[in-house]
Amino acid sequence: MEIASVIVDVPAKQTDRVFDYLIPGKWRDTIQPGMRVIVPFGPRNIQGFVIELKKESEVKQLREIIEPMDLEPVLNHELLALGSWLTEHTLCFKIVAYQAMLPAALKAKYEKIVKLAPGIEISALPLSLHSFFAKNGKLDWQDALKNGIVSLLQKETAKGHLEVLYIVKEKVRKKQRKYIRPLVSQAVLTEEIGKLPVNAEKQKQVISYFVEHFAPIEMRQLVAELNTTASTIKALVGKRILGEEEVEVYRDPYEHRRFERTKPLPLTKEQQTAIEPILNTVERNLHEVFLLYGVTGSGKTEIYLQSIQEVIEKGQEAIVLVPEIALTPQMVNRFKGRFGDLVAVLHSGLSAGEKYDEWRKIHRKEVKVVVGARSAIFAPFENLGIIIIDEEHETSYKQEEMPRYHARDVAIERAKTYSCPVVLGSATPSLETFARAQKKVYHLLTLPIRMNNQPLPAVEIIDMREELRDGNRSMFSRKLFEMLKDRIEKKQQTVLFLNKRGHSSFVMCRDCGYVMNCPNCDISLTYHRVNEQMKCHYCGYESFVPKVCPECTSEYIRYFGTGTQKVEDELGKILPEARVIRMDVDTTGRKGSHERLLKDFLDGKADILLGTQMIAKGLDFPNITLVGVLSADTMLHLPDFRSSEKTFQLLTQVSGRAGRHQLPGEVIIQTYTPEHYSVELAGTQDYDLFYQQEMLSRKMHHYPPFYFLSLITVSHEQLLAVVTATEKITNYVQSRLSPEAVVLGPAASPIPRINNRYRYQCLIKYKREPNLTTTLKTILDQYQKDAKSGLQVSIDVNPFILM
């Protein structure tokens, strides 16, 4: 194998294919598929991924690979193949697909070091390598290249004697701790105590410690244990009695937390029925997709845990996806409690360094379970036994930038390779998933009752229009206010849910109706009270709040809408005795704040937890007996065919936080559209009826799950250029597809301008269109060549956001 096919790090149409490079003699046995290499490309040197090795190439004049960047592949065979599948399904470039699978730390500028693996002495290496590692057990990659010893190092890495570290500039540094170890034998240490002067008490104490414990110890631990100083230890290091070394430690995001070990709980009859088919497929290595459809609080997590237990006992691995940050603290507790150090956690709350260290644990086979958000679906396991996606209806499983993948699709694709089951869990499955389960494409498992036979909470829907007519101008209905007071007196807890973020939505003049809009984007500015500013959530534009209306100079310019801060202020006025914890984008921005706030609430340091989306899911606190939804219908009015589905799911999820343990729960839903079926049916938590009603509407309007969608969005600084291009694209699509396909457009996007770029779109609804992929690729190719004109075309297959 003298030739490597490489995908180079240039995301463009012209370079989205393999380039062949010669492998120089010295790297012949070193380079393998899945490694990153540095190659000459045009005038510069860039990184690329080796896809395959081969004997010959059609190209006559091949350039040589400059050097490998890894000692072992960072992508295994299965992930390399998955990259091709992603490219096909999301219409992205191969390099983009591969980059998406790696932690951020592997995408930066890198220095590289080879060092002795933990617990390995230099004597384990061949003599020819001793001199390189003698100084501090480390060797710079550049020195390894200069001295031509890479293949030797590789053999030692394969034996587990050495390992490679990427010291990433700016992005990630390895976490180092200083350790002290004895450099001489115990007998010599005892002699040294006698040689010390009488007044060197502290030094004698340190040496005596090492006579007793002849092992390395962390410097700060030694200082603390012996109540001594660093200078005392340094003096002994200077005399060459003790040595100091930097030892790399994993950054453990949970190092200060003790996890209570938990045992599997006895399963209820329903749980037993639901878990059997899953365990059956695990045992027989069958690929099947299960939908675990269970009401909130019906014990889905225990089924996940026991299925994983089975998989681990078989020597296989598991991936568990949970929606973004909201679920992680409690989920982590449950998984770490059951499986301890076999669990790695990947989510956006970790630093780049922590993510990289967790990824390395997986890559080195030190863990068996990964719990994480969307991108954890690419965990580099090689023997998967199960993939679980909790709250599968969550929109955060769909990535909105390239590659625009849905984690559920990737999970099913990976599970086919390993012939293992995928379990999708939800109390309110997405319509697409439930429709597939009805058609027997997925295997439906149901958990119709709550764990301890607790009834679902009683839900009352309050019509806020009536409250207004009766003169109540507050954001709290009278009923909700009474119940809040009642809960505080009983020392029970309440969750108040608000369907948005920011302090209030917009600023409007009551005289002439003027609304402050962003000058770069056609969308109203959001008011943030902390710094008295108006902000655009799309381009970041900021402005001050006007005192008078810029249009008619009236002084009646007021804030409309409600934000979490405003609710908090109002609570302070009407219930001064209530202790409130507010959770929204502003209060959880700092690392670890999310977990701290939830812990305070669990410990009873507050009566009311007030928040947005992030408190709607997965929380399980025994003392919550009331849930109040302040604005049930903000989402209903978005230009999105899934808005009733999202409203229903959210209201059901929030209601599910109440009365999960001994105390019964109540839910109050405040709304201006009480007659809408998604609000009504969330009140009775009747998913089946909602499903039937929503499916009728989807069928009538040609939306998923009856049709697939693809959305083409075109943007440019000049309106005319956008309209012309979108018209051309729409005509071309129509000419290539069958008459059954519905092509809508060109139309202005719901947000017609972002960042001074006009946006138009074309929406395609279709059932079976064999030509579609090639048609969409042709459009992308055509307009990529045209990129100089400033026109941008993006295509989202199965979009989740139509804005």
N, C-alpha and C positions, 0 to 999 in steps of 0.2 A: 504493500500500500504506500505509494509515494505521493499521492495527490489528495489534497483535502478540499472539499466543497465548502465554501464559507458564505454565510449571510453577513453582509457588512453593515456597520452602524450608520447607514445613511437612509433615513426614511423617505424615499422618493420612488416614484413609479419606475424610473429607469434603472434603479439599483435593487428593485424588489425581486431578486433572483439569485441563484448561487453563482459565486465566482470561484474558479479553480485556482489553487495555489500549490506550488511545489513544497513538499516538506523537506527541509534540508536534512542531510544525513544524521546530524547530531540529535534531531528531534524525532527520527523515524519511529522509534518504539514508544515515544512519549505521547504524541498527540492522538487524542481519541474524540469521537463524536460527543457533543455536549460541552466541550471545553471552549473557553474564550481564548482567542489568539489576537496578536497584534499583526496587522498586515499592511503592506504598502497599498494605497489606493489613490491613484492620481499622484499629486505632489506630496500628500501627507500620509502619516501612519494613523490608522484607526483600529478600533476593536471590532471583532466579528465573532460569530458562533460557528464552530465546525459542525456541519450537518451530517456529512458522511465521508468515508475514506474510499478512494478507488485507485485502480491501477493506471487508467489512461484518461486523457481528456481530449476533446475536439480542438481545444486551443493549442496552437503550436508554441508560442512564446509565453511560458508561464513565469510569473514572478514568484519569489520565495516568501514563505511566512517569516516574519521577523522573529517572533518569539511567542511561546505559550504564556497565557496569563494565569493558568490554573494547573495544579498538579493532578487534580482529579476533576471529572466532568461536573459542572454545576447544574446541568440539565440531564436527566436520564433519558433513555430511548423513548419512553412513553410520553414524556413532556415535549420532546422534539416533535413527535408525531402530532401531539395535541396542538402545537404551534401551527401546523399546516391546516388543521381543522378550524382553528380560530380565524385564520386568515380568510378561509373560504366563507365562514359563517358570518363574520362581522365586517368583511371587506376591508380589512386593515393590512398593513405591510407586515411581512414576517418578522422583521426586526422588532417592531412594536409589540407583537405577540410575545416574543421571547423576553423582551425587557419587562413586560407586565408580570412575568412569572418569578422575577428575582426581587429580593429586598432592595430598597433604595441604596443601601451601602455598596452594593455591587455595581452601581451605575455611576459612581462618582470618579474623581481623580484618585488613583490608588498608588500607595507604596506597598511593596509586598515583602513579607519576611517569612523565612522557614525556621521553625524552632522544634526543639525536642518535645514530643508529646508528653502530657502529664504523667508523672511517675516513671518516665524512662530515663535511665542513666546514659551518659555518653558512651560507656563501655559497650552498650548494646549495638552501637554503630560500627561499620567497617572502619579499620584503622585510617584508611585514606580520608575519612571525613572528620576525624577527631580534631584536627587543627582548626577546622572552620567553626566548630561549635565550642571550642575550649573556653573562649573568653566569657560569654554569658549564655551559652546554649542557644544562640540565635544567629541567623545568617541572612544578610540582605539579598533579595532576589537578584539585584544587579550583579552582586559578587558571584552568585551561583552561575549566572549566565557567562560572566567573564571567565570563570574557571572551568567552564564546560562540564559541570557535574550534575546537570539537571536529571539525566536518566538514572543516575545513582540515587539521587534524592527521591526520585519517584518510587524506586523499588522499596526504599526504606519507609516511604509514606504508606505504600500498600501493606507493609507489614505492621503498620500502626506505630512505628518508632518516631516519625516526624509528622508535623502538620504545618499547613500554610495559613498565614494570617494576612488579611488585607488591612493594612493600616491606611484608612481612608482619610485623605486630607479634608479638613473642614467638616466632612460628613460624620465620620464615626471613628472614634479611637477605641482600641481595646481597653478594657478597664483593668488597670494594674494595681496590685497591692504589694507593699514591701514585706518580705518575709526574712527572718533571721534564722540561720542554721549553723550548727557547729562545724568547724573546718578540720578539727583534730579528733582523735579517738577519746573515749570516756576516760581512759587511763591518763592521757596527756592533760585532759581538762582538770582532773583531780590534782595533778602535779602543779598546774598553773595557779590553782587556788593558793597553794603553799608559797609560791614565788611573789604573790602580791603583797604590797606594804600593808601594815596593820590598819591604816585609816581607809583603805579602799573597800569599805564594807559593801557598798552597792555592787561593785564589780564582782566581788566574791559571791554575792547572792545570785547574780545573773548566771555565773558559771555553774554554781551548784544546781541551779534550775536545769541546765542542759545535761548535767551529770545524771540527774534523775530522769528527765524527759529528753531522750536523745533524738529529737525530731524537729523539723523546721516549724516555726510558729510565726504568726503575723506580728509585725513590729508593734502595732497599737495594742494588740492583746497582751503582749509581753510587758509593755510599759504599764498597762492597767493592772495586770495580775501581780506584778512585783512592786507596784507603786514606785517605779524608778523613772529615770528620764532618758530621752533619746541620746543625750550626749554620753551617758554612761555606756550605752550599748555601742555607740560609735567608737568610743575609746577601745573597746575589745575588738571591734572590726579592724581598727587601725593596727592592732597587734597581730592580726591574722589568726586570732583564736576563733572568732566567729566570722561568718560571711553574710552579706545581705544580697538578696536578689528580688527582682520584680517578678511577681507571678500573676499571670492573667487569670481574672475571675470572670465568670459570666455575669452580665448585669442581670440581676433577677428583679423584675418589677415587683415581685411579691416577697422580697427577702424579709421584710419586717412583719409579715403576716404568718400566723400559725393557722394551718387549716385543720379543723377538727376532722379526724378520720371518720367516715361514715360506712355503715354496712348496708348491703342491699335490703330494701324493705320488702315485706311480704306483699305480693301483688293481689289486687282485687280480682274477682272473676272476670270483669271486663278487660282489665289490663292483661290478664293471662291469655284471654282469647286473642287480643290484639298482637301480643308479642310472639305467639307461636309461629305464624307464617314467616315472620322476620327471621327468627332463629333457624327455621327450617332452611331458608335460602342461604344463610350464613354457613350452616353445616354442609350443605350440598354444593357450595360455590356457584350459586345461580344468580344471574343478573335479573333483578325485578325492581320496579319502582312502586313504592308503597305511599299512599296518602294516609297519614295518621290524623284523622279528623276527630278532634275531641274538644268538648266545651272547655272554657277557661277554668283551670284548677282541677282538671280530670286526671292529672298524673302522667303527662306525656314524658316529662324529664326522666322519671324512673325507668320508663321503657327504653329510653335512649341509653341510660347508664347500664342497664342489664344486658342490652344487645351488645354494647361495646365490650363489656366484661367477657362475653362469649368470644368476640373477635380477638381480644388480647390473649385469651387462653389458647386460641388456635395459632398464636404467634403472628397475627396480622395487625394491621394498623387502621385507625379510624380518623375521619375528618368530621368535625361538627361545626356547622356555620350558624352563627347567631346574627341578628340584625346589628347594625352599627352599635356604638358604645353603650346604649341603654342597657342591654342585657348582660354585658360582660361581667361586672362585679359579682352578681349573684350566680351567674352560670359558672364563672371561674371557681367560686366557692364550692359549688356542687361537684364539679369535675375533679378539682384538686383534692377535695375531701375524699372522693372515692378512689382516685387513681394516683394521688400524690405526685411524685416527680416524673411520672410517665406522661405528664401533660405539658405541652407547649402552648402558649397563648399568643395570638397575633391580632392586634387591633390598633385603630388609629390613635388611641391614647398613649401608646408607647413611643419612646424616642427612637430615632433611626438606629441608634446603637443597640437598644433593647430588642428591636425587631430583628436586627441582624443576628444577635446572639441566639434568639429563639429559633430563627431559621437554621442556624448552624447545628443546633441540637437535633433538629429534624433530619438535616442532611447527614449527620453522623450517626443516625439511628439510635440516639440516646433516649428518644421518647416514642410513645406509641399512639398518642392521641393529640390532635391539634384542635384547639377551640379558637375560632376567630371569625372576623367579619369577611366580607366578600372575597378578598384576594387570597384568603387562607385556602381556597379551593385548589390553589396551585402548589400546596405543600409537597416537597419533593420526596414523598413516600414511594416505595417500590413494591409494596405488598399490601395494597388496600383491601380491607375486609368489609367496610361499610362507610357510607357517607350519609350524614344526617343534616337536613336543613330545617332549622326551627323557625317558626313564623314564616313559612315559605311564601306568604303573600306579600311580604315586605318589598317596597319598591327599591330599597337600598341595595338589593341583590343585583340590580342592573347597573352597570357602569356607564356613566354618561359621556366619558371621553374615550378615544381610541385605546385599546380595542373595546368596542361597545358590546361586551359579552353579558349574558345573564348567568349568574353562578349556578342556577338550576340546570341549564343546558350543559354547562361544562361538567357538572357533577355526573350527569347521566352519561356523558361521553366517556369520562374516566372510568366510571363503574362498569361500562361495557367491556373495556380493556381488561379489567381485573375480574370480570364476571362476579360482581358482588352487588348487594342490594343498595338502593338509595331510599331513605325515609324522609318524606316531606311532612312536616308537622304543622298544624294550624287549627285554630278554633274557627277561623274565617278564611278558608282557602281561596286563592285567586280563582276567578271564574274559569280560566283556562285549565287549571289543574283539576278542579272539581268536574269539569265537563269530561276530561280525559278519564277520570275515575269512573264516571257514569258509563262511559263507553267501554269500560273494562281494559283500557290501555294501561291504566295504573290500577293497582290492587287497593281497594278501599278498606281501611280498618277504622272502626268508630269507637269512641269513648263517650257515650251519651250522658254520663252522670259524673258529678264532682266526687273527688276522692273520699271525703268522710261523709258522703251522702248529704252534704250541705246543700240547701236549695240555692239556685242562682239568685243574685240579689234582686229585690223588688225595684222596678224602675218606674219613675214618674216623669212624664214629659210636661214641661211648663211652657205655655205659649207666652212669649215675652211681649207680644202685641197687646194681649189682655192686660199685662202688668202696666204697660205704658198708658192704656186707656184708663186704668184705675189710678193714675197719677204717681206710679212708682217709677222714678227716673233712674234709680240705682241700677248697677250691673248685676245686683243680686235680687232674685225674686224673693218675695216674702217667705215662701216655704223654705228656700235654701238658707236664708238668714236664720230662721228659727232653728233649723236642724244643725247649723254650724254652732249656734249657741249651746244647743242641747249636747252636742258631742264634747264641747270643751268642758261643760259641767260634769259629764260622765267620765272625763279623762280618756276619751277614745280619739282615734286619729281620722283625719279627713284628707282626701286627695282632691285638689281643685285643678281641673284641666282646662287649658286655654288653647284654642286651635291655631296659634300663630306666634310670631316672636316680635320683639321691638316694643316700644312703649305705646304707640297708637298707630293706626295705619297711615292716615294722611292728613294734610292740612287743607281746609277748604273755606272759602269765603261764603258766609251764610246769606250775603246780599246778592252777589252776582253768580255764585256757584263756581268761581275759579278754583282749580285744584293745582297745587304746586307740582309740576312735573320735572323729570330730569331733562336737562338740555341735550344730552347725548343719546338718551334712550326714551322711547315713548312709553313711560310708565311713571306712576306717581311716586314721589319721594316718601320714604318712611321716616317718621318722627322719632328721635331717640332723646329721652329727656335728660339723661345723666349729663350730657355735654351740650344740651339745648341745640341739637343739630338736626338737619334734614339729611338723609343718606339715601343713595341709590344702591339697591342690593345687587344690581347687575354689573355696573361699571365702576362703583366705588365713589362716584361724584358726591361731594358734600357741600352743604350750603347752610346759611344761618336761617332762623325762623323769622319770617317777616312780622312786623308789628301791625302794618296795615296792608290791605289787599293791593298787590301791584297793578291790578286791572282797574278797580273802581275806587281805590283808596278808602274803602270802608274799614272800620276798626273791628267789624265782626268776623275776624278770621280765626277759626277754631280747629282744634284737633278732633278728628273723628276716628272711631274704632277704639279697640281696647288692647292694651299690651300687658305683659306680666307685671311690669313696674307699676302701671296704673292700678291694676287689681290689688297689688301689695299696699299701695298708698291708701286705697279705699278701705281695705280690711283694717288697716291701722286706725282709720277714723271710726268705723262702725263696731269693730271688736278689738279695742285697744289691748285687751288681756290675751289675745291669741298670739302664740309664738309661731311665726311663719318661716318656712324654708322655701326659698325661690330657686327653681332650677330651670335655666334657659341658656341660650347660647352665651349670654354675657357672664353668668355666674359660674359656668362650668368650663370656661376657656382655659384655666390653669390646669396643669397636669395633676391628676389625682383628686381634683376638686369634686368630680362627679361621685367618686366612691365615698369621699369624706362626708358629703352632704347626705347621701343615702344612709350612711352609718349613723349619723346624728339623728336622723328621723327614726331609724330602727331602735336606737337607744332611748327614744321617747323625749328627745330634747326639743321637739316642736309638736304643735297640735295639727298644723296644716302644711301639707306639701303642695306647693303651687308650681305648675310648670306647663311646658309645651309638649310636643310629640315625645320627647325623650322619657317622660314618666308614664307613657300610656301602656308600655309593654313589659311583660315578664316580672314586674315587681311582685313580691310575695311577702307582705308584712301582716302579722297576726292581728294587729290592733286597728287596722283600717276598717271602719264600718260605714263610712259615707264617701261616695264619690260624687263630685259636682262637675258637670260639664257646662262651662259658661257660654260657649258659642258653638253650638253643634253644627251650624250650617255654613261657616266661612268657606269650606271647601266645595260646597254644592254649586257655587256660582263660578267655579273656574272653567275655562273653555277646555274641558278634558273629558273624554267619554268615560273615563274611569272614576269621575268624581263621586258618583253615588256609591260605587263599590268602596272607594277609600273612606268615605264618610261612615258607611255601615261598619267596615272593619275597625276603624278607629274607635267608634262609640262602643262597639262590642268589647274590644280589648280593654278600654278604660273601665267599663262597667265591671269587667272581670277582676279588677283589683280589689273589689269590696267583698267582705265576708268570706274570705277563703279558709278561715280557721273556725274557732268555736263560736265567735260572735257573728250574728247574722248581719248582712250588709244591705244598704239602701243606695240607690242611685237617683240623682236628679239631673235631667237633661234640659237645659234652657235653649229654646230655639225660636226663630221667627218663621220657620216653615214646618210646623208640627205635622202637617198633612203629608209631607213627602215620605214615600214608602221606605227610604233608607233610614230615616229617623224613627218612624213608627216601628219598623221591624227590629231595629237595634234595641228598642225598648223591650221587646219580648224575646230578644236574642234568638230570633227564628231565622237561622241561616237558610234553611231549605226553602222557605217561602220567598225569602229575598232572592235566592238563586233563580227560582222560577220566573219571578217578575223581571229581574234584571236581564235574564236570557232573552225574554220576549223583546225587550227594547233593543238589545244588541243585534238580534236577528233582523229586526225591522230596519235598523240603520247600517247593516253590513259592517259590524265591528267584531273583533275577536270575542269569543273563540270560534265564531262562524267564518271569519275571514282572517287572513294574515294582513299585517300592515308593513309598509316601508315608507319612511318619510325622507324626502330630499329637501334640504334647506340651502338656499343660495343667499350669499350676502356680499354687498359691495358698498362703497361710499356714495356712489351715484345711483339714484332711484331708477333711472332709465336703463342703466346697464343690468341691474338686478331683474327688472321686469322682462327685458328682452331675453336674457339668458334662461330665466325660468320658463318662459313661453317655449323656447326652443327645446328645452329638456322635456317639458310636458308633452309636446308634440311627438318627440322622438320615442318616449316611453309608450305613448298610445299606439304608435305605428308598429311597435315590436311585440305588444302583448295581445292576448286573445280578447274578444269582445266581452268575455265574462268579467274581466278585471275592471275595477272602477278607478279611474284616474281623476283626482280632484286638483284643480289648480290651473294656472298659477294664482296663488292667493297670498295676501300679506300674512305674515306670521302673527299669532295672537299678540306677541310683543314685536311690533313692526320695526323697531330700531334699537340696537344695543351698541353703545360705544361709537356712536356716529356712523354705524354701518346699517344700511337698510336690509331687511330680511324678508324674503319671499319663500314660499314652500309649495311642494307638490306632494300630495298624499296618495299612495297607491293601496287599494284594498283588493286582495286576490285570494283564490283558493289553491289552484295548482298552475304555476307558470314556469315551465321548464326553461324559458328564455330569460327569466328575470335577472338571475345573477350576472349573466354575461352582459345584459343590457346595462345594469347598474355599474358594472366594472368599466364598460366603454365610456359611460358618462364621466366617471372619476378620472379615467386616463385622459380623456379629451380636455377636461378642465384643469388637470394638473399641469399639462403642457402650457396651459394658458395662464398659469399662476401669476406671471409677470403683470397681467392686467389688473391684479388686485382682487379678482373674483374668487370667492371661496365657496366650494360646494361640499356639503357633508351629507352622508347618507346613514340613517339609522334603521337597521332592519329590526322589526318588532320593537318600535319605540315605546318608552314608558312615559315620556313627557312630550306632549305635542306643542309645547309653547314656543 
